[in-house]
């Protein structure tokens, strides 16, 4: 591990040349702040080796805004707080958060070391009115700790040596290097888009593509989104919820740190506020509806599943699985609620599943262990049922699949959207997030920026629909023919 003395020398070494190009996108975005104020140029002439971040301004508290949106929609017009309160706009942010926000490409570990070695300075800038307008008064630089609160107008100064860090890409391990995509791959990823605005981007996730990286995963959706879906934004899209690798459907990402925080808060509030008494769709700010084909048929055509879930380790610690926890004293558990109804059941049963909470493998476990109807293609939780699996016979004349779903071969990332229906020996997981209703986060952020007392109770919602993958659509046609 690099010692503090060596690291201090590295951070304080001068740049190789005065024309060195800045490689951090945030520095490009805020360059105008450094060039428009002459006293920063005077500092450079005096030989002070600092790079100046933009002045701190009041920011939107994304977590508070998400809670406000959830509260207004959940309780309707009779709530006392119907407007965006002062808590949604925050003027207090720590120095560490401001640096990571302005410099998203700097590793957080490096930023924390800068603070620990006391290499970060703060300039408290007072404003003075003169006959020619408002002028900034230069203040001395003082050391600042990571947890110190920022005041409006404060500037953070970092050592100039941080400019050189992103240039050393050849020294990064393979799993940390930037993800590069071919033109065909970029076109394919962008073809998955369902909706896009300045705050969020929504895609129809294909089955077989992992959402996050891990052991044995070469390409994950979060890396591909950063490479293909950033467009002209300096920040990559951020995940706010998950889908299993083999499932498909609507996946929402925040395009900025603020919008991602708002969405995170909304998803958390959905889970924390769920109870048996709050199942009215009209009162829930976030609604997700999955379609699943299951083996067998529930005793009732619709109902509410309320069963806690816990994780157990199997295969001598090599893997784990989620299961129903009957005794919470012996195994930690999380409350999980799923609303279901039958939408078709000639030979197999199609279910519409509405999770009121967001737990890992919630729908798969509730179907397999509570309803006793495992999802087709779920070999993890329905392996015993699939031991006796027999493909469903069908006729090409009855299901015109060749006309409706022309086969696409050689899809990027080795994806296969065609095979895996109930007519085959090894069906794929038939679980798809088909519909989602969520608040218009972009409008909410605009309203809060313009009016701190804006009414959020009547904010319009976004309604998203994702088409079934080809193999699930074929299974739908087969089972309903």
C-alpha distance (Angstrom), angle and dihedral (degrees) to the residues before:
residue distance angle dihedral
X1 . . .
X2 3.81 . .
X3 3.81 111.9 .
X4 3.81 121.2 -125.0
X5 3.82 93.8 -113.8
X6 3.81 93.4 52.0
X7 3.79 91.5 45.0
X8 3.81 90.9 49.8
X9 3.81 90.6 53.3
X10 3.80 90.6 48.3
X11 3.78 92.6 51.3
X12 3.80 94.3 47.2
X13 3.80 98.1 46.7
X14 3.82 113.9 115.5
X15 3.82 120.8 -108.1
X16 3.82 117.0 -95.6
X17 3.80 93.4 -114.9
X18 3.78 140.5 -3.2
X19 3.77 90.5 -116.3
X20 3.77 95.9 56.6
X21 3.77 109.5 141.1
X22 3.78 118.0 -121.9
X23 3.79 110.5 -121.5
X24 3.78 99.6 -170.8
X25 3.78 110.7 94.6
X26 3.78 93.3 -147.7
X27 3.80 89.6 59.6
X28 3.81 89.8 55.7
X29 3.78 91.6 49.5
X30 3.78 94.1 53.0
X31 3.82 99.2 36.6
X32 3.80 91.7 109.3
X33 3.78 90.8 66.2
X34 3.81 91.5 60.9
X35 3.80 96.1 44.7
X36 3.80 98.2 47.8
X37 3.78 98.0 58.2
X38 3.78 116.8 67.8
X39 3.78 98.3 -158.1
X40 3.82 90.2 68.6
X41 3.80 88.7 54.8
X42 3.79 88.7 50.5
X43 3.80 89.3 55.0
X44 3.78 90.3 54.7
X45 3.79 91.4 49.4
X46 3.79 88.9 53.9
X47 3.80 88.9 55.4
X48 3.78 99.6 -108.7
X49 3.82 106.6 154.4
X50 3.79 104.6 -146.0
X51 3.75 135.9 125.8
X52 3.79 112.7 -143.4
X53 3.80 123.5 -140.4
X54 3.82 120.9 -151.8
X55 3.81 118.5 -82.2
X56 3.76 115.5 -87.2
X57 3.80 114.8 -103.0
X58 3.78 133.1 -175.8
X59 3.80 110.8 -77.9
X60 3.78 135.3 -162.3
X61 3.79 115.8 -100.8
X62 3.79 98.2 -130.0
X63 3.80 94.8 -170.7
X64 3.81 92.5 52.2
X65 3.80 91.5 46.0
X66 3.80 91.5 51.7
X67 3.81 90.8 51.1
X68 3.79 90.3 47.3
X69 3.80 91.7 52.6
X70 3.80 91.6 48.4
X71 3.80 93.2 47.3
X72 3.81 95.0 48.9
X73 3.80 94.2 48.8
X74 3.79 95.0 42.3
X75 3.79 97.0 53.3
X76 3.78 100.8 30.7
X77 3.78 128.6 -148.0
X78 3.78 97.0 -30.1
X79 3.78 95.2 72.1
X80 3.76 118.2 112.6
X81 3.81 93.6 -133.1
X82 3.78 107.3 55.6
X83 3.79 97.7 147.6
X84 3.75 136.8 64.1
X85 3.78 104.1 -86.0
X86 3.76 128.2 -149.5
X87 3.80 89.1 -94.5
X88 3.80 89.8 72.7
X89 3.79 90.9 64.0
X90 3.76 111.8 58.4
X91 3.79 127.5 -166.0
X92 3.81 93.7 179.1
X93 3.78 118.7 83.0
X94 3.78 128.5 149.8
X95 3.78 120.9 -112.9
X96 3.80 90.7 -116.9
X97 3.81 92.6 55.3
X98 3.80 92.0 47.8
X99 3.81 92.6 52.3
X100 3.82 93.1 47.7
X101 3.79 90.1 47.3
X102 3.82 94.1 51.0
X103 3.82 93.5 40.2
X104 3.82 107.0 35.7
X105 3.82 92.3 161.5
X106 3.80 93.8 59.8
X107 3.82 111.0 95.2
X108 3.77 110.4 -110.0
X109 3.81 90.3 -132.0
X110 3.81 90.3 58.8
X111 3.81 92.3 49.0
X112 3.80 90.7 50.1
X113 3.81 90.7 50.6
X114 3.79 90.1 51.9
X115 3.79 89.3 56.1
X116 3.80 93.2 44.4
X117 3.82 91.3 51.6
X118 3.83 89.4 47.6
X119 3.80 92.5 -120.2
X120 3.81 95.4 135.2
X121 3.80 121.8 90.7
X122 3.77 133.2 -166.3
X123 3.78 127.5 -150.8
X124 3.80 115.7 -158.7
X125 3.79 103.8 -150.5
X126 3.83 118.0 -157.5
X127 3.80 119.7 -159.6
X128 3.79 121.4 -133.9
X129 3.78 126.5 -170.0
X130 3.81 117.5 -135.0
X131 3.74 136.2 169.5
X132 3.78 90.6 -89.9
X133 3.79 95.5 48.2
X134 3.77 136.6 -91.0
X135 3.80 118.3 -17.0
X136 3.77 129.1 -169.9
X137 3.79 117.1 -126.4
X138 3.79 116.1 -142.7
X139 3.78 114.5 -121.7
X140 3.81 127.9 -168.3
X141 3.79 118.2 -93.5
X142 3.78 115.5 -108.3
X143 3.78 131.6 -173.4
X144 3.78 114.2 -99.2
X145 3.79 129.6 -160.1
X146 3.79 124.0 -135.3
X147 3.82 93.0 -111.4
X148 3.81 96.6 45.6
X149 3.81 113.8 118.4
X150 3.78 120.1 -116.5
X151 3.79 123.0 -128.3
X152 3.79 123.7 -148.4
X153 3.80 109.1 -83.7
X154 3.81 96.2 20.5
X155 3.79 116.7 137.6
X156 3.79 127.4 -151.4
X157 3.82 119.7 -143.0
X158 3.82 121.1 -156.3
X159 3.82 129.0 -173.1
X160 3.79 111.9 -89.1
X161 3.80 89.9 -126.1
X162 3.83 90.8 78.1
X163 3.82 86.9 75.1
X164 3.79 89.6 72.2
X165 3.81 97.0 53.7
X166 3.84 99.5 83.9
X167 3.84 91.1 50.5
X168 3.81 92.4 68.4
X169 3.80 94.8 76.0
X170 3.78 93.1 136.5
X171 3.81 89.3 66.4
X172 3.78 94.0 55.9
X173 3.82 119.2 99.6
X174 3.78 117.3 -105.5
X175 3.81 94.4 -105.4
X176 3.82 90.4 55.4
X177 3.78 99.2 49.5
X178 3.77 120.8 107.5
X179 3.78 115.4 -85.2
X180 3.81 112.0 -116.6
X181 3.79 122.2 -162.7
X182 3.75 132.9 -166.6
X183 3.78 121.2 -121.2
X184 3.80 90.1 -102.7
X185 3.80 91.7 51.9
X186 3.80 92.6 48.4
X187 3.80 90.5 50.2
X188 3.80 91.2 50.0
X189 3.81 94.9 49.3
X190 3.80 91.4 48.3
X191 3.79 90.6 48.9
X192 3.82 87.1 65.2
X193 3.82 92.6 64.9
X194 3.80 116.2 119.6
X195 3.79 99.5 172.1
X196 3.80 139.1 -0.4
X197 3.80 135.7 -178.0
X198 3.83 133.4 151.3
X199 3.82 91.3 -80.7
X200 3.80 107.6 39.2
X201 3.77 142.7 16.8
X202 3.82 122.7 -155.7
X203 3.80 126.7 -162.5
X204 3.78 137.2 -178.4
X205 3.80 99.7 -119.3
X206 3.81 112.9 -140.5
X207 3.81 118.9 -131.8
X208 3.77 115.6 -101.3
X209 3.81 96.3 33.1
X210 3.83 115.5 112.8
X211 3.78 116.2 -132.8
X212 3.80 95.9 -147.1
X213 3.77 134.3 27.3
X214 3.79 125.1 -105.8
X215 3.78 144.3 137.5
X216 3.79 110.5 -25.3
X217 3.82 93.9 6.2
X218 3.80 113.8 122.7
X219 3.81 100.0 177.7
X220 3.80 125.4 23.8
X221 3.76 128.9 -176.3
X222 3.79 95.6 -117.4
X223 3.83 90.3 56.7
X224 3.80 92.5 44.8
X225 3.80 91.0 48.9
X226 3.80 90.1 53.7
X227 3.81 90.1 51.9
X228 3.82 99.6 39.6
X229 3.81 109.4 22.2
X230 3.79 104.8 43.1
X231 3.83 92.7 87.5
X232 3.84 108.0 170.4
X233 3.81 94.2 -18.1
X234 3.81 117.7 113.4
X235 3.82 89.8 -145.2
X236 3.81 125.2 65.1
X237 3.81 119.4 -125.2
X238 3.80 112.8 -87.9
X239 3.80 126.7 -141.1
X240 3.80 115.1 -119.5
X241 3.83 99.4 176.0
X242 3.79 138.9 8.9
X243 3.79 142.0 -118.1
X244 3.79 124.4 -164.7
X245 3.77 116.2 -103.4
X246 3.81 94.1 -111.7
X247 3.81 96.1 41.3
X248 3.79 123.7 82.5
X249 3.76 142.0 -158.9
X250 3.78 141.8 72.0
X251 3.79 116.8 13.0
X252 3.81 120.1 177.0
X253 3.81 124.6 -155.9
X254 3.78 130.9 -176.7
X255 3.80 115.0 -124.7
X256 3.81 93.9 -155.5
X257 3.76 134.1 32.6
X258 3.82 90.9 -111.8
X259 3.81 95.5 51.0
X260 3.81 90.6 45.4
X261 3.81 89.9 53.0
X262 3.81 90.8 50.7
X263 3.80 91.4 50.7
X264 3.81 92.2 45.9
X265 3.79 88.8 54.3
X266 3.81 92.3 48.8
X267 3.81 92.4 51.1
X268 3.82 90.9 47.6
X269 3.80 93.0 48.5
X270 3.80 89.7 50.9
X271 3.80 90.3 57.6
X272 3.81 98.0 39.1
X273 3.80 94.2 46.8
X274 3.79 97.6 46.3
X275 3.80 117.6 115.3
X276 3.78 138.5 150.4
X277 3.80 90.9 -95.8
X278 3.81 96.7 52.5
X279 3.78 104.7 66.1
X280 3.79 99.8 117.8
X281 3.80 106.7 125.2
X282 3.80 92.1 -150.1
X283 3.81 91.4 60.3
X284 3.79 97.7 48.9
X285 3.79 115.2 92.5
X286 3.82 91.8 -159.1
X287 3.78 120.1 45.1
X288 3.79 125.1 177.8
X289 3.79 124.4 -178.4
X290 3.78 122.5 -169.8
X291 3.78 128.4 -168.1
X292 3.78 116.4 -143.2
X293 3.80 134.0 174.7
X294 3.80 110.2 -144.0
X295 3.79 135.1 -171.3
X296 3.78 109.9 -114.4
X297 3.78 129.0 3.1
X298 3.84 132.0 -84.9
X299 3.79 117.5 -115.2
X300 3.79 90.4 -119.9
X301 3.78 126.4 41.1
X302 3.79 92.6 -132.2
X303 3.76 137.7 8.2
X304 3.78 149.4 129.1
X305 3.79 124.0 -87.1
X306 3.79 116.2 -153.5
X307 3.79 110.6 175.7
X308 3.83 128.4 139.7
X309 3.79 118.2 -122.4
X310 3.80 130.2 -146.1
X311 3.78 137.2 176.7
X312 3.79 123.4 -116.2
X313 3.81 127.3 -172.9
X314 3.82 117.8 -126.5
X315 3.82 138.4 175.3
X316 3.81 92.6 44.3
X317 3.77 92.1 -57.8
X318 3.81 95.8 -47.7
X319 3.81 94.6 114.5
X320 3.78 142.5 2.1
X321 3.78 138.4 -144.1
X322 3.78 137.6 -162.2
X323 3.80 119.2 -116.9
X324 3.80 141.5 171.2
X325 3.81 111.1 -86.7
X326 3.79 113.9 -145.9
X327 3.79 96.3 173.4
X328 3.81 113.0 41.4
X329 3.81 90.6 -172.4
X330 3.79 93.2 69.0
X331 3.82 98.4 39.7
X332 3.82 131.3 25.4
X333 3.78 111.5 -112.6
X334 3.79 143.0 -178.3
X335 3.78 124.5 -141.4
X336 3.81 111.7 -111.5
X337 3.82 128.3 -174.0
X338 3.79 127.5 -172.7
X339 3.78 128.8 -179.5
X340 3.82 115.8 -153.3
X341 3.79 141.6 178.1
X342 3.80 135.0 177.0
X343 3.80 114.7 -110.7
X344 3.81 98.6 173.8
X345 3.79 136.9 -2.0
X346 3.78 118.6 168.6
X347 3.82 96.4 136.8
X348 3.78 103.7 -24.8
X349 3.79 122.3 30.5
X350 3.78 124.9 -114.8
X351 3.79 112.9 -154.5
X352 3.77 132.3 -167.7
X353 3.81 105.7 -144.2
X354 3.80 122.2 -164.0
X355 3.80 113.5 -171.8
X356 3.81 111.7 -152.4
X357 3.79 89.7 -173.6
X358 3.79 129.9 38.2
X359 3.81 110.6 -128.3
X360 3.78 129.3 151.7
X361 3.84 111.9 -87.1
X362 3.81 88.7 -9.4
X363 3.80 97.1 148.1
X364 3.79 94.7 42.8
X365 3.81 93.9 50.5
X366 3.80 94.8 43.0
X367 3.80 90.8 51.9
X368 3.80 95.0 45.5
X369 3.82 102.2 38.9
X370 3.81 104.8 25.8
X371 3.80 104.7 31.8
X372 3.82 92.0 28.9
X373 3.79 88.3 -135.7
X374 3.83 109.0 112.8
X375 3.77 118.1 -157.1
X376 3.80 115.6 -100.6
X377 3.80 108.9 -99.2
X378 3.82 95.0 18.5
X379 3.78 99.8 127.2
X380 3.80 93.1 166.1
X381 3.79 97.6 62.6
X382 3.81 100.7 17.0
X383 3.79 103.0 39.3
X384 3.80 94.5 125.7
X385 3.80 92.5 54.6
X386 3.80 91.9 47.3
X387 3.82 90.9 55.0
X388 3.80 87.2 78.6
X389 3.79 94.9 39.6
X390 3.79 116.8 146.1
X391 3.81 121.8 -175.1
X392 3.78 114.5 -112.6
X393 3.80 110.8 -113.4
X394 3.77 115.7 -129.7
X395 3.77 140.8 164.7
X396 3.79 126.6 -119.6
X397 3.78 87.8 -137.9
X398 3.79 91.7 57.7
X399 3.80 95.0 47.3
X400 3.78 113.7 36.0
X401 3.79 93.2 -156.8
X402 3.81 95.6 148.6
X403 3.81 90.8 60.0
X404 3.80 97.2 39.8
X405 3.80 98.6 41.5
X406 3.80 114.1 30.4
X407 3.77 108.3 -161.6
X408 3.78 116.9 -105.9
X409 3.77 111.8 -155.0
X410 3.77 128.5 -167.5
X411 3.79 96.7 25.1
X412 3.81 114.9 -178.2
X413 3.80 118.9 -92.4
X414 3.84 90.5 26.0
X415 3.79 91.4 -79.3
X416 3.78 121.9 163.7
X417 3.79 117.8 -160.8
X418 3.80 97.7 171.0
X419 3.80 113.7 54.3
X420 3.79 123.8 66.7
X421 3.81 106.4 67.1
X422 3.81 124.5 139.8
X423 3.80 89.4 -93.4
X424 3.81 91.3 70.1
X425 3.79 133.8 77.7
X426 3.81 94.9 -118.5
X427 3.80 109.6 36.5
X428 3.77 119.6 -166.6
X429 3.78 126.5 -124.7
X430 3.81 108.1 -68.8
X431 3.82 99.1 -152.6
X432 3.80 119.7 119.9
X433 3.82 132.5 170.0
X434 3.78 96.8 -135.6
X435 3.82 105.2 167.7
X436 3.78 136.5 26.0
X437 3.79 133.5 176.4
X438 3.79 117.7 -166.0
X439 3.81 136.0 156.0
X440 3.78 120.4 -88.1
X441 3.80 96.9 -102.6
X442 3.79 92.8 -177.6
X443 3.82 92.5 58.6
X444 3.81 91.1 44.2
X445 3.81 91.4 54.4
X446 3.80 91.9 46.7
X447 3.81 92.0 49.7
X448 3.79 93.1 49.4
X449 3.81 91.8 48.5
X450 3.80 92.4 50.7
X451 3.81 99.7 36.9
X452 3.79 123.6 19.4
X453 3.83 89.4 -160.1
X454 3.81 96.6 48.9
X455 3.80 117.3 148.6
X456 3.80 110.6 -111.6
X457 3.79 98.6 174.6
X458 3.81 93.2 83.8
X459 3.80 96.6 42.3
X460 3.78 111.4 140.5
X461 3.79 120.6 -116.2
X462 3.77 132.2 -132.3
X463 3.80 116.5 -124.2
X464 3.80 113.8 -158.2
X465 3.81 129.5 -173.1
X466 3.82 126.4 -171.9
X467 3.79 122.9 -161.6
X468 3.80 118.7 -122.4
X469 3.81 117.3 -102.0
X470 3.78 113.0 -102.1
X471 3.80 97.1 -102.1
X472 3.84 92.2 51.2
X473 3.79 91.9 46.9
X474 3.79 88.2 51.5
X475 3.81 90.1 50.9
X476 3.81 89.1 50.1
X477 3.81 91.0 53.2
X478 3.79 92.2 45.5
X479 3.79 96.1 49.8
X480 3.79 93.0 44.4
X481 3.80 97.8 43.6
